[in-house]
Amino acid sequence: MKKLIALSIVLVVLTGAVFAQVPDGITFGAWGRTYFTPFESHSAHDEMAAPHTANTMGDNKTEAYSTTGTTWGWGRGDIEFDLKANAEKVGMVISLNGNGGSVGTNDFAEIWAKPISWVRIDIGKFNVDNLRGKIGTDSEFNTFTLAARDPDAIFTRFQTGNGWHVTATPDMVPGLTVQFGLGSNKTEAGALGYYDGGWQPAEFVPGGDQWASMQFGVGYEIANIGLARVQYLGARGETITWAGDYEPPENSIPDFSKLGVGTKKVEAAFSYTGLEGLTAEIGAQFPFPVNDVKGRKYTYTDPVKISLAGSYGISGFNVTAGFYLGFLGGVESEEGTKIKYTKGALFETHVTPSYDLSIGTVGLDLGLTVKGESESEVGSTKTKLEDDGALFGIGGWLKQDLGKGHITYGAGFKFDTEYGKDQYQGTHIYIPIIVEYAF
């Protein structure tokens, strides 16, 4: 913490000096978003038992709250400041943010270089989004209706906390992009070791061979049609791990809520942009099975995931929609008594229409998740797990322009049927006010 505070003070001082005489290629930017709810309420199910009531504020009760936060993740707001140095062949980016409790680097703290005109090398902490999905259904408002998918559902970005990446866009093949890198913070083994001036790495993140977590992708832009791409993402390790000291009991179904899995997968996607005002995407993610669970012979398979998304705008009217399907996931034992667990299929849809008026933009946020029932099998006995159900969210909002930002007022509502008593979400009502700036 002290180091972060000291770093922040140094950067502030340096920033003041730079503002006094800004060299060519140095640019500054700032972006942030936060919200507060004058009122929100959470109600619980009257049959829920501890500890599951903690998420819904108690049995058979409705309680009111006022909160602040961000519209994704965690924290008490997101306040960001960016500094960039951009020359023709080399540059740097650092992004600082504060969430009300601390200050640190956000998505970027990197140096990049172009040894030749069509090859770029990035080192440090950064995102590379040129092949990522172009549409996400995670609007700034669905925090208050129903959590939605970001563009990674179509095609996963490269995102690193400590790593390197090479992007090639060869002049001799217009439209082609090839990228390769290590260090994705989506995977435990992706955080690379580093040296502190000695001859041995000062730190490694355990969990498997770092090269096993590589990410390799190829994209091709078809003129006036769209972008096709495919990529391979390595696993965060070669084994499945169990949370804490948990060990699954012999000859019974394990507690899969304690399961942490890093599976290799292949992704393919296509984005159509051939019609003015329209972007349409389809993406598919195919995982490889994992055959080792801390020495136990389980075969784990992540669900196959298929995503469709579209965005269309004309004459002030805009609509974004997404559909997501996950199926075929589960675990099977290959030792002793036959044990098999099959995940229920998961379907999600999100639709956000909006229209520009003189007073601002009005919109509606709709979300629906439907989960099929999972099934377990021990020996010859099959059991339905009664974890099927549905969640629904709806909210309306008004966004007003503030010049260098905007403010959004709205009301959101979400509820579900029973996802099994341990997964019941309760009923939630929100009246949020969201403020965003961009300089």
The 8 nearest C-alpha neighbors of each residue, nearest first, counted from 0:
[[1, 3, 2, 4, 101, 102, 5, 103],
 [2, 0, 4, 3, 5, 6, 7, 101],
 [1, 3, 5, 0, 4, 6, 7, 103],
 [4, 2, 6, 0, 1, 5, 103, 7],
 [3, 5, 7, 1, 6, 2, 8, 0],
 [6, 4, 2, 8, 7, 3, 1, 9],
 [7, 5, 3, 9, 4, 8, 2, 10],
 [6, 8, 4, 10, 5, 9, 3, 11],
 [9, 7, 11, 5, 10, 6, 12, 4],
 [10, 8, 6, 12, 11, 7, 13, 5],
 [11, 9, 13, 7, 12, 8, 14, 6],
 [10, 12, 14, 8, 9, 13, 7, 15],
 [13, 11, 9, 15, 14, 10, 8, 16],
 [14, 12, 10, 16, 15, 11, 9, 17],
 [13, 15, 11, 17, 16, 12, 10, 18],
 [16, 14, 12, 18, 13, 17, 11, 19],
 [15, 17, 13, 19, 14, 18, 12, 20],
 [16, 18, 14, 21, 19, 20, 15, 13],
 [17, 19, 15, 20, 16, 21, 14, 13],
 [18, 20, 16, 17, 21, 15, 14, 22],
 [19, 21, 17, 18, 22, 16, 15, 23],
 [20, 22, 17, 18, 19, 25, 23, 26],
 [23, 21, 25, 24, 20, 17, 26, 84],
 [24, 22, 25, 21, 86, 26, 85, 84],
 [23, 25, 85, 84, 86, 22, 26, 83],
 [26, 24, 84, 23, 83, 22, 21, 85],
 [27, 25, 83, 82, 24, 84, 28, 85],
 [28, 26, 82, 81, 83, 25, 29, 80],
 [27, 29, 81, 438, 80, 82, 26, 30],
 [28, 30, 80, 438, 79, 437, 81, 31],
 [31, 29, 437, 79, 436, 438, 80, 78],
 [30, 32, 78, 77, 79, 436, 435, 437],
 [33, 31, 435, 77, 434, 76, 69, 78],
 [32, 34, 76, 69, 434, 68, 433, 77],
 [35, 33, 433, 432, 67, 68, 434, 69],
 [34, 36, 67, 66, 432, 431, 37, 68],
 [35, 37, 431, 38, 65, 66, 430, 432],
 [36, 38, 65, 35, 430, 431, 39, 66],
 [39, 37, 36, 65, 430, 64, 429, 63],
 [38, 40, 429, 64, 428, 63, 430, 65],
 [39, 41, 63, 428, 62, 427, 64, 61],
 [42, 40, 427, 61, 62, 426, 55, 63],
 [41, 43, 61, 426, 60, 425, 55, 62],
 [44, 42, 425, 55, 59, 58, 60, 57],
 [43, 45, 59, 46, 47, 58, 425, 42],
 [44, 46, 59, 58, 47, 43, 60, 57],
 [47, 45, 44, 48, 58, 420, 59, 43],
 [48, 46, 44, 45, 420, 52, 58, 51],
 [47, 49, 51, 52, 50, 46, 58, 420],
 [50, 48, 51, 52, 47, 53, 57, 58],
 [49, 51, 52, 53, 48, 54, 47, 421],
 [52, 50, 49, 53, 421, 48, 54, 47],
 [51, 53, 57, 55, 49, 54, 50, 56],
 [54, 52, 51, 56, 55, 50, 57, 49],
 [55, 53, 52, 56, 51, 424, 57, 50],
 [54, 56, 43, 52, 53, 57, 42, 41],
 [55, 57, 53, 54, 52, 43, 41, 42],
 [58, 56, 52, 55, 43, 60, 53, 59],
 [59, 57, 45, 43, 60, 44, 47, 52],
 [58, 60, 45, 43, 44, 57, 42, 61],
 [61, 59, 42, 43, 58, 57, 62, 56],
 [62, 60, 42, 41, 40, 43, 63, 59],
 [61, 63, 40, 41, 60, 42, 64, 56],
 [64, 62, 40, 39, 41, 38, 61, 65],
 [65, 63, 39, 38, 40, 66, 62, 37],
 [64, 66, 38, 36, 37, 39, 63, 35],
 [65, 67, 36, 35, 64, 68, 37, 38],
 [68, 66, 35, 34, 75, 36, 76, 65],
 [69, 67, 75, 76, 34, 74, 33, 35],
 [68, 70, 76, 33, 71, 34, 75, 74],
 [71, 69, 142, 139, 68, 33, 140, 72],
 [72, 70, 69, 73, 142, 139, 68, 74],
 [71, 73, 69, 70, 74, 68, 142, 76],
 [72, 74, 71, 69, 68, 75, 76, 70],
 [75, 73, 98, 68, 76, 69, 72, 99],
 [74, 76, 68, 98, 99, 67, 69, 77],
 [75, 77, 33, 69, 68, 98, 74, 32],
 [76, 78, 98, 31, 32, 33, 97, 69],
 [79, 77, 31, 96, 97, 76, 98, 30],
 [80, 78, 96, 30, 31, 95, 29, 77],
 [79, 81, 29, 95, 94, 28, 96, 30],
 [82, 80, 94, 28, 27, 29, 93, 95],
 [81, 83, 27, 93, 92, 26, 94, 28],
 [84, 82, 92, 26, 91, 25, 85, 27],
 [85, 83, 25, 90, 91, 24, 26, 92],
 [84, 86, 90, 24, 83, 25, 89, 91],
 [87, 85, 89, 88, 90, 24, 84, 23],
 [86, 88, 89, 85, 90, 113, 112, 116],
 [89, 87, 113, 112, 86, 114, 90, 116],
 [90, 88, 112, 86, 111, 87, 113, 85],
 [91, 89, 85, 84, 111, 86, 110, 112],
 [90, 92, 110, 84, 109, 83, 111, 85],
 [93, 91, 83, 109, 108, 82, 107, 84],
 [92, 94, 108, 107, 82, 81, 109, 95],
 [93, 95, 81, 107, 105, 104, 80, 108],
 [96, 94, 104, 80, 105, 79, 103, 81],
 [95, 97, 79, 78, 102, 105, 103, 104],
 [96, 98, 102, 78, 101, 99, 77, 103],
 [97, 99, 76, 77, 75, 74, 100, 101],
 [100, 98, 75, 97, 101, 76, 74, 77],
 [99, 101, 98, 97, 102, 75, 74, 76],
 [102, 100, 97, 99, 98, 103, 0, 3],
 [103, 101, 97, 96, 3, 4, 95, 7],
 [104, 102, 95, 96, 3, 105, 97, 101],
 [105, 103, 95, 94, 96, 108, 106, 107],
 [104, 106, 94, 95, 96, 107, 103, 108],
 [107, 105, 125, 94, 124, 104, 126, 108],
 [108, 106, 125, 93, 124, 94, 105, 109],
 [109, 107, 93, 124, 92, 123, 94, 125],
 [108, 110, 123, 124, 92, 122, 91, 107],
 [111, 109, 91, 122, 90, 121, 92, 123],
 [110, 112, 121, 90, 120, 89, 91, 122],
 [111, 113, 89, 120, 88, 119, 114, 90],
 [112, 114, 119, 88, 115, 118, 116, 89],
 [115, 113, 112, 118, 116, 88, 119, 120],
 [116, 114, 113, 118, 117, 119, 88, 112],
 [115, 117, 118, 113, 114, 88, 119, 169],
 [116, 118, 168, 169, 115, 167, 170, 119],
 [117, 119, 167, 115, 113, 166, 116, 168],
 [120, 118, 113, 166, 112, 165, 167, 121],
 [119, 121, 165, 112, 111, 164, 113, 166],
 [122, 120, 111, 164, 163, 110, 165, 119],
 [123, 121, 163, 109, 110, 162, 111, 164],
 [122, 124, 109, 161, 162, 108, 163, 125],
 [123, 125, 160, 108, 107, 161, 159, 109],
 [126, 124, 107, 106, 159, 158, 109, 123],
 [127, 125, 158, 157, 128, 159, 106, 156],
 [126, 128, 157, 129, 156, 158, 125, 130],
 [127, 129, 131, 156, 130, 126, 157, 132],
 [128, 130, 131, 127, 156, 176, 132, 218],
 [131, 129, 128, 132, 218, 156, 228, 154],
 [132, 130, 156, 128, 154, 155, 129, 133],
 [133, 131, 150, 154, 153, 134, 151, 130],
 [132, 134, 150, 131, 135, 270, 280, 153],
 [135, 133, 150, 132, 308, 136, 309, 310],
 [136, 134, 150, 149, 137, 148, 133, 132],
 [135, 137, 148, 147, 138, 321, 149, 349],
 [138, 136, 147, 149, 135, 148, 141, 139],
 [137, 139, 140, 141, 136, 135, 147, 351],
 [138, 140, 70, 141, 137, 142, 71, 433],
 [139, 141, 138, 142, 143, 70, 364, 144],
 [142, 140, 144, 143, 145, 138, 146, 139],
 [141, 143, 140, 70, 144, 146, 145, 71],
 [144, 142, 411, 141, 140, 429, 145, 412],
 [143, 145, 392, 141, 411, 413, 393, 412],
 [144, 146, 392, 141, 366, 142, 147, 143],
 [147, 145, 142, 141, 144, 137, 148, 366],
 [148, 146, 137, 136, 145, 149, 141, 349],
 [149, 147, 137, 136, 135, 152, 150, 146],
 [148, 150, 135, 137, 151, 152, 136, 147],
 [151, 149, 135, 132, 152, 134, 153, 133],
 [152, 150, 155, 154, 153, 149, 132, 156],
 [151, 153, 150, 154, 149, 148, 306, 155],
 [152, 154, 282, 132, 151, 150, 306, 281],
 [155, 153, 132, 151, 131, 152, 282, 268],
 [154, 156, 151, 131, 157, 152, 153, 132],
 [157, 155, 131, 128, 158, 127, 151, 154],
 [156, 158, 127, 126, 183, 155, 159, 128],
 [159, 157, 126, 183, 125, 156, 184, 127],
 [160, 158, 183, 184, 182, 124, 161, 125],
 [159, 161, 124, 184, 190, 162, 183, 182],
 [162, 160, 123, 124, 159, 190, 182, 191],
 [161, 163, 182, 123, 181, 159, 122, 191],
 [164, 162, 122, 121, 180, 181, 123, 182],
 [163, 165, 180, 121, 179, 120, 181, 122],
 [164, 166, 120, 179, 178, 119, 180, 121],
 [167, 165, 178, 119, 118, 177, 120, 164],
 [166, 168, 118, 177, 117, 176, 169, 178],
 [169, 167, 176, 117, 175, 170, 118, 177],
 [170, 168, 171, 117, 172, 167, 175, 173],
 [171, 169, 172, 173, 168, 117, 175, 174],
 [170, 172, 169, 173, 168, 175, 174, 117],
 [173, 171, 170, 169, 175, 174, 168, 176],
 [174, 172, 175, 170, 171, 169, 168, 220],
 [173, 175, 220, 219, 172, 176, 221, 168],
 [174, 176, 219, 173, 168, 218, 172, 220],
 [177, 175, 168, 218, 217, 167, 219, 178],
 [178, 176, 217, 167, 166, 216, 218, 168],
 [179, 177, 166, 216, 165, 215, 167, 217],
 [178, 180, 215, 165, 214, 164, 216, 166],
 [179, 181, 164, 214, 163, 213, 165, 215],
 [182, 180, 213, 162, 163, 183, 189, 214],
 [181, 183, 189, 162, 190, 159, 161, 191],
 [182, 184, 159, 189, 158, 185, 186, 181],
 [185, 183, 159, 186, 160, 189, 190, 182],
 [184, 186, 183, 187, 158, 189, 159, 235],
 [187, 185, 235, 184, 189, 188, 183, 234],
 [188, 186, 235, 189, 206, 190, 184, 204],
 [189, 187, 235, 209, 206, 186, 207, 190],
 [188, 190, 182, 183, 186, 187, 209, 212],
 [191, 189, 182, 161, 188, 204, 184, 187],
 [190, 192, 182, 189, 162, 161, 203, 193],
 [193, 191, 203, 202, 200, 190, 201, 204],
 [192, 194, 200, 201, 202, 191, 195, 203],
 [195, 193, 200, 201, 196, 197, 199, 192],
 [194, 196, 197, 201, 193, 200, 199, 198],
 [197, 195, 194, 198, 199, 201, 200, 193],
 [198, 196, 199, 195, 194, 200, 201, 193],
 [197, 199, 196, 200, 194, 195, 201, 193],
 [198, 200, 197, 201, 194, 195, 196, 193],
 [201, 199, 194, 193, 202, 192, 198, 195],
 [202, 200, 194, 193, 195, 199, 192, 203],
 [203, 201, 192, 200, 193, 204, 194, 191],
 [202, 204, 192, 205, 191, 201, 200, 193],
 [203, 205, 188, 190, 206, 187, 202, 192],
 [206, 204, 203, 207, 188, 187, 208, 236],
 [205, 207, 236, 188, 187, 235, 204, 208],
 [208, 206, 236, 188, 205, 209, 237, 235],
 [207, 209, 211, 210, 188, 236, 206, 212],
 [210, 208, 188, 211, 212, 189, 207, 191],
 [209, 211, 212, 213, 208, 181, 189, 233],
 [210, 212, 208, 209, 233, 213, 234, 236],
 [213, 211, 233, 234, 210, 209, 189, 235],
 [214, 212, 181, 233, 210, 211, 180, 232],
 [213, 215, 232, 180, 179, 231, 233, 181],
 [216, 214, 179, 231, 230, 178, 213, 232],
 [215, 217, 230, 178, 229, 177, 231, 179],
 [216, 218, 177, 228, 229, 176, 230, 178],
 [219, 217, 228, 176, 227, 175, 177, 229],
 [218, 220, 175, 174, 227, 226, 176, 228],
 [221, 219, 226, 174, 225, 222, 227, 175],
 [222, 220, 225, 224, 226, 219, 223, 174],
 [221, 223, 224, 220, 225, 174, 273, 226],
 [224, 222, 273, 221, 225, 272, 274, 220],
 [225, 223, 273, 221, 222, 272, 271, 226],
 [224, 226, 271, 272, 270, 221, 220, 223],
 [225, 227, 220, 270, 269, 219, 221, 228],
 [228, 226, 269, 219, 218, 268, 220, 270],
 [229, 227, 218, 217, 268, 267, 219, 269],
 [228, 230, 267, 266, 217, 216, 268, 218],
 [231, 229, 216, 266, 215, 265, 217, 267],
 [230, 232, 265, 215, 214, 264, 216, 266],
 [233, 231, 214, 264, 263, 213, 265, 230],
 [232, 234, 212, 263, 213, 211, 214, 231],
 [235, 233, 263, 262, 261, 212, 236, 211],
 [234, 236, 186, 188, 261, 187, 212, 206],
 [237, 235, 207, 206, 234, 238, 261, 188],
 [236, 238, 207, 234, 239, 235, 289, 261],
 [239, 237, 291, 292, 236, 240, 293, 289],
 [238, 240, 292, 260, 259, 291, 293, 241],
 [241, 239, 259, 258, 238, 292, 260, 293],
 [242, 240, 258, 257, 259, 245, 243, 239],
 [241, 243, 257, 245, 258, 244, 240, 259],
 [242, 244, 245, 241, 257, 246, 240, 258],
 [245, 243, 246, 242, 241, 247, 257, 240],
 [246, 244, 243, 241, 242, 247, 257, 254],
 [245, 247, 248, 244, 241, 253, 242, 243],
 [248, 246, 253, 245, 249, 254, 252, 251],
 [249, 247, 251, 246, 250, 253, 252, 254],
 [248, 250, 251, 247, 252, 335, 336, 253],
 [249, 251, 336, 248, 338, 335, 252, 377],
 [252, 250, 249, 248, 253, 377, 338, 247],
 [251, 253, 338, 254, 250, 375, 377, 340],
 [254, 252, 247, 255, 251, 248, 246, 257],
 [253, 255, 256, 257, 252, 247, 258, 245],
 [254, 256, 258, 257, 253, 252, 259, 241],
 [255, 257, 254, 258, 259, 253, 242, 241],
 [258, 256, 242, 255, 241, 254, 259, 245],
 [257, 259, 241, 255, 256, 240, 260, 242],
 [260, 258, 240, 241, 239, 257, 261, 242],
 [261, 259, 239, 262, 258, 240, 238, 235],
 [262, 260, 234, 235, 236, 263, 259, 239],
 [263, 261, 234, 260, 287, 286, 264, 289],
 [262, 264, 234, 233, 287, 232, 286, 261],
 [265, 263, 286, 285, 232, 287, 231, 262],
 [264, 266, 231, 285, 230, 284, 232, 286],
 [267, 265, 284, 230, 229, 283, 285, 231],
 [266, 268, 229, 283, 282, 228, 230, 284],
 [269, 267, 282, 228, 281, 227, 154, 283],
 [268, 270, 227, 281, 226, 280, 228, 271],
 [271, 269, 280, 226, 225, 279, 272, 227],
 [270, 272, 225, 279, 278, 224, 273, 280],
 [273, 271, 278, 225, 224, 274, 277, 270],
 [272, 274, 224, 223, 271, 225, 275, 277],
 [275, 273, 277, 272, 276, 278, 271, 224],
 [276, 274, 277, 273, 272, 278, 311, 312],
 [275, 277, 312, 311, 274, 313, 278, 310],
 [278, 276, 311, 275, 274, 310, 272, 279],
 [277, 279, 272, 310, 309, 271, 311, 280],
 [280, 278, 309, 271, 270, 308, 310, 277],
 [281, 279, 270, 308, 307, 269, 309, 271],
 [280, 282, 307, 268, 269, 306, 153, 308],
 [281, 283, 268, 153, 306, 267, 305, 154],
 [282, 284, 305, 267, 266, 304, 268, 306],
 [285, 283, 266, 304, 265, 303, 286, 305],
 [284, 286, 303, 265, 264, 266, 283, 287],
 [287, 285, 264, 263, 301, 262, 265, 284],
 [286, 288, 263, 264, 262, 289, 300, 285],
 [289, 287, 300, 299, 298, 290, 286, 262],
 [290, 288, 299, 298, 291, 300, 262, 287],
 [289, 291, 298, 297, 299, 288, 296, 292],
 [292, 290, 238, 296, 294, 297, 289, 295],
 [291, 293, 239, 295, 294, 238, 297, 296],
 [294, 292, 295, 291, 238, 240, 239, 241],
 [293, 295, 292, 291, 296, 238, 297, 290],
 [296, 294, 292, 293, 297, 291, 334, 332],
 [295, 297, 333, 291, 332, 334, 292, 294],
 [298, 296, 332, 331, 290, 333, 295, 291],
 [297, 299, 290, 331, 289, 330, 332, 288],
 [300, 298, 330, 289, 288, 329, 297, 290],
 [301, 299, 288, 328, 329, 330, 302, 289],
 [300, 302, 328, 286, 303, 329, 299, 262],
 [303, 301, 328, 326, 327, 325, 304, 300],
 [302, 304, 285, 326, 325, 284, 327, 286],
 [305, 303, 325, 284, 324, 283, 302, 306],
 [304, 306, 283, 324, 323, 282, 325, 284],
 [307, 305, 323, 282, 322, 281, 153, 283],
 [308, 306, 281, 322, 321, 280, 323, 282],
 [309, 307, 321, 280, 320, 279, 322, 134],
 [308, 310, 279, 320, 278, 319, 280, 321],
 [309, 311, 319, 278, 318, 277, 279, 320],
 [312, 310, 277, 276, 318, 317, 278, 319],
 [311, 313, 317, 276, 316, 318, 277, 310],
 [312, 314, 316, 315, 276, 317, 311, 277],
 [315, 313, 316, 312, 317, 355, 354, 276],
 [316, 314, 355, 354, 313, 317, 312, 356],
 [315, 317, 354, 313, 312, 314, 353, 355],
 [318, 316, 312, 353, 311, 352, 354, 315],
 [317, 319, 352, 311, 351, 310, 353, 312],
 [318, 320, 310, 351, 309, 350, 352, 311],
 [321, 319, 350, 309, 349, 308, 351, 310],
 [320, 322, 308, 349, 348, 307, 136, 309],
 [323, 321, 348, 307, 306, 347, 308, 349],
 [322, 324, 306, 347, 346, 305, 348, 307],
 [323, 325, 346, 305, 304, 345, 306, 347],
 [326, 324, 304, 345, 302, 303, 344, 305],
 [325, 327, 344, 302, 303, 328, 345, 324],
 [328, 326, 302, 303, 329, 342, 344, 341],
 [329, 327, 302, 301, 300, 342, 326, 341],
 [328, 330, 341, 342, 340, 300, 299, 301],
 [331, 329, 299, 340, 298, 339, 300, 297],
 [330, 332, 339, 298, 297, 338, 340, 333],
 [333, 331, 297, 338, 334, 337, 296, 339],
 [332, 334, 296, 297, 331, 337, 335, 298],
 [333, 335, 332, 296, 336, 337, 297, 295],
 [336, 334, 337, 333, 250, 332, 249, 338],
 [337, 335, 250, 378, 338, 334, 377, 332],
 [336, 338, 378, 377, 332, 335, 339, 333],
 [339, 337, 377, 332, 376, 331, 336, 378],
 [338, 340, 331, 376, 375, 330, 332, 341],
 [341, 339, 375, 330, 329, 374, 331, 376],
 [342, 340, 329, 374, 373, 328, 375, 343],
 [343, 341, 373, 329, 328, 344, 340, 374],
 [342, 344, 373, 371, 372, 370, 345, 341],
 [343, 345, 326, 371, 325, 370, 342, 346],
 [344, 346, 370, 325, 324, 369, 371, 343],
 [347, 345, 324, 369, 323, 368, 370, 325],
 [348, 346, 368, 323, 367, 322, 369, 324],
 [347, 349, 322, 367, 321, 366, 323, 368],
 [350, 348, 366, 321, 320, 365, 136, 367],
 [349, 351, 320, 365, 319, 364, 352, 366],
 [350, 352, 364, 319, 363, 318, 365, 320],
 [353, 351, 318, 362, 363, 317, 319, 350],
 [354, 352, 362, 317, 361, 316, 318, 363],
 [353, 355, 316, 361, 315, 360, 317, 362],
 [354, 356, 360, 315, 359, 361, 316, 353],
 [357, 355, 359, 358, 360, 354, 361, 315],
 [356, 358, 359, 355, 360, 399, 354, 361],
 [357, 359, 356, 399, 360, 355, 398, 397],
 [360, 358, 399, 356, 398, 357, 355, 397],
 [361, 359, 355, 398, 354, 397, 356, 362],
 [362, 360, 397, 354, 353, 396, 398, 355],
 [363, 361, 353, 396, 352, 395, 354, 397],
 [362, 364, 395, 351, 352, 394, 396, 353],
 [363, 365, 351, 394, 393, 350, 395, 141],
 [366, 364, 393, 350, 349, 392, 351, 363],
 [367, 365, 349, 392, 145, 391, 348, 393],
 [366, 368, 391, 348, 347, 390, 392, 349],
 [369, 367, 347, 390, 389, 346, 391, 348],
 [370, 368, 389, 346, 345, 388, 347, 390],
 [371, 369, 345, 387, 388, 344, 343, 389],
 [370, 372, 343, 387, 344, 345, 373, 369],
 [371, 373, 387, 343, 386, 385, 384, 370],
 [374, 372, 343, 342, 384, 341, 383, 386],
 [373, 375, 383, 341, 384, 382, 340, 372],
 [376, 374, 340, 382, 339, 381, 341, 383],
 [375, 377, 381, 339, 380, 338, 382, 378],
 [378, 376, 338, 380, 337, 379, 251, 381],
 [377, 379, 337, 380, 336, 376, 338, 381],
 [378, 380, 377, 381, 376, 337, 338, 336],
 [381, 379, 377, 376, 378, 382, 375, 338],
 [380, 382, 376, 375, 379, 377, 383, 374],
 [381, 383, 375, 374, 384, 376, 380, 377],
 [384, 382, 374, 385, 373, 375, 372, 381],
 [383, 385, 386, 373, 374, 382, 372, 375],
 [386, 384, 387, 383, 419, 372, 373, 418],
 [387, 385, 419, 418, 372, 384, 373, 388],
 [388, 386, 372, 371, 370, 418, 385, 419],
 [387, 389, 418, 370, 416, 417, 369, 386],
 [388, 390, 369, 368, 415, 416, 370, 391],
 [391, 389, 415, 368, 367, 414, 416, 369],
 [392, 390, 367, 413, 414, 366, 415, 368],
 [391, 393, 413, 144, 366, 145, 412, 365],
 [394, 392, 365, 144, 412, 364, 411, 413],
 [393, 395, 411, 364, 410, 363, 144, 412],
 [394, 396, 363, 409, 410, 362, 364, 411],
 [397, 395, 409, 362, 408, 361, 363, 398],
 [396, 398, 361, 408, 407, 360, 409, 362],
 [399, 397, 407, 360, 359, 406, 361, 408],
 [400, 398, 359, 406, 405, 407, 401, 397],
 [399, 401, 405, 402, 404, 359, 398, 406],
 [402, 400, 405, 404, 403, 399, 406, 436],
 [401, 403, 404, 400, 405, 436, 437, 399],
 [404, 402, 437, 436, 401, 438, 405, 400],
 [403, 405, 436, 401, 435, 402, 437, 400],
 [404, 406, 400, 401, 435, 399, 434, 436],
 [405, 407, 434, 399, 433, 398, 435, 400],
 [406, 408, 398, 433, 397, 432, 399, 434],
 [409, 407, 432, 397, 396, 431, 398, 433],
 [410, 408, 396, 395, 431, 430, 397, 407],
 [409, 411, 430, 394, 429, 395, 431, 396],
 [410, 412, 394, 429, 143, 144, 428, 393],
 [411, 413, 428, 144, 393, 392, 427, 394],
 [414, 412, 392, 144, 427, 391, 426, 393],
 [415, 413, 426, 391, 390, 425, 427, 392],
 [416, 414, 390, 389, 391, 424, 417, 425],
 [415, 417, 388, 389, 418, 390, 414, 423],
 [418, 416, 419, 423, 388, 420, 415, 422],
 [419, 417, 386, 388, 422, 423, 387, 416],
 [418, 420, 386, 417, 421, 422, 385, 423],
 [419, 421, 423, 422, 47, 417, 418, 46],
 [422, 420, 419, 51, 423, 418, 47, 48],
 [423, 421, 418, 420, 419, 424, 417, 51],
 [422, 424, 417, 418, 420, 425, 421, 419],
 [425, 423, 422, 415, 426, 55, 414, 54],
 [426, 424, 43, 42, 423, 414, 55, 44],
 [425, 427, 414, 42, 41, 413, 424, 428],
 [428, 426, 41, 413, 40, 412, 414, 42],
 [427, 429, 412, 40, 39, 411, 41, 413],
 [430, 428, 39, 411, 410, 431, 143, 38],
 [429, 431, 410, 36, 38, 409, 39, 411],
 [432, 430, 36, 35, 409, 429, 408, 433],
 [431, 433, 408, 34, 35, 407, 36, 409],
 [434, 432, 34, 407, 406, 33, 431, 408],
 [435, 433, 406, 33, 32, 34, 405, 407],
 [434, 436, 32, 404, 405, 31, 406, 33],
 [435, 437, 404, 30, 31, 403, 405, 32],
 [438, 436, 30, 403, 404, 29, 31, 435],
 [437, 29, 28, 403, 30, 436, 404, 27]]
